[in-house]
């Protein structure tokens, strides 16, 4: 087993399932053995995709086109097009247990994708009922950027509107989001689909659409504040631990505590898990390894501060290959390299109303804020935290720019507040200014130990001035680098001051502020004046 002083690890599991072909499946369109369909122009691979698509769509009747717009697309035998099931959510890959994407060749199912939370935890780009009120500022700099980047940079072809309401309007009925923002501002030209039943619940459940079929459906789900268990199983576990050389405790949450449509009431482990962990760890001969399974943060401060617990490994929801991955990490065959993609808040955070989605803290009311960018309270573990079996060091090896002068010809907006910081709208600086002032930051990373590992390097930016709606820090980017024992490598980040050194003001507009900014890597700061 690897050294016991390691405290917290994260990892990611990917699973894929390939099933046997069904001989009764009708031949797909363009089958060379089917003379009635193989000659269609849309079957000719030598033609441009746009021409083939135009030919196919032109052959469809209105009814056939409509039949292709739902979860279970109907077959069109005259064109050799089989039915197609678009709905698929399966970590485990057992698509036969329910709806799933079905192909008609040798491989009948699509890849079963990993849980999103673990994709985020890897920091590896290659693997990867009260209505909430959201301010324009928080929308602009927190909620919308991930979707905006998918459209503008990833050229996403589809958007799905959600079940929930935002500021009182159902997402699928919000023209501001779908038409004005996605299409007009971001230039999205793909299709917009609704989530399953997201349209029907607008009148069935939310009562937003007033039709003759309007109904208010109230669903009350009982919640258990505590689980009254006996201590028999704890006593048995303690006896086993006393006789074991090493103990691995696998604890955490399941879908009776958290899942789609079920929110947790607190951030602690359910039932008597904490009592079990403390009792077993105290009885064990050696410090125990605590493995946590959960889709979100858990307040395990008691374990973090327990000298009888040598290591804590957060495994997320790892799927059917999780046991192998756990064994490889615990026995030292694999060097973990994940980092937390979210802040782990303490139990005290449950006092914050879940419908209060403000990002920024408010001193007068004691509201602590949300996310690593704004939250000012204590944490169990911070965003980006994670250990490995290797020690890594960092050195800024190249910094091509040490100061940036803002365009003095732009209209400057003086912020009349307690710190009176001079700011300029990014939109007034112009595209040419923003592109011209991008600069590279090169960081040398070294693995000082005897085990190879893949290590994510996170680069943050922060301002000297804090408060007044400014983020404490914000992520510029990350790179994962594979390093052999003792190996050095150089990674490069492209820093765009207009994007990475700016912030949103109260009107949701991006501004750049004069003053000292810092680029931060693993606690090391590099000064950059504006």
Secondary structure, 3 states (H helix, E strand, C coil): CCCCCCCEEECCCCCCCCCCCCCCCCCCCCCCCCCCCCCCHHHCCCCCHHHHHHHHHHHCCHHHHHHCCCCEECCEHHHCECCEECCCCCCCCCHHHCCCCECCCCCCECCCCCCHHHHHHHCCCCCCCCCCECCHHHHHHHHCHHHHHHHHCCCCCEEEECCCEECCEEHHHCHHHHHHHHHHHCCCCCEEEECCCCCCHHHHCCCCCCCCCCCCCCCCCCCCCCCCCCCHHHHHHHHHHHHCCCCEEEEECCCCCCECCECCCCCCCCCCHHHHHHHHHHHCCCCEEEEEECCCCCCCHHHHCCCCEEEEEEEECCCCCHHHHHHHHHCCCCCCCCCCCCCEECHHHHHCCCCECCCCCECCCCECCCHHHHCCCCEEECCCCCCCCCCEEEEEEEECCCECCCCCCCCEEECCCCCCCEEEEHHHHCHHHHHHCCEEEEEEEEECCCCCEEEEEEEEEEECCCCCCCCCCEEEEEEEEEECCCCEEEEEEEECHHHHCEEECCCCCEEEECCEEEEEECCEEEEEEC
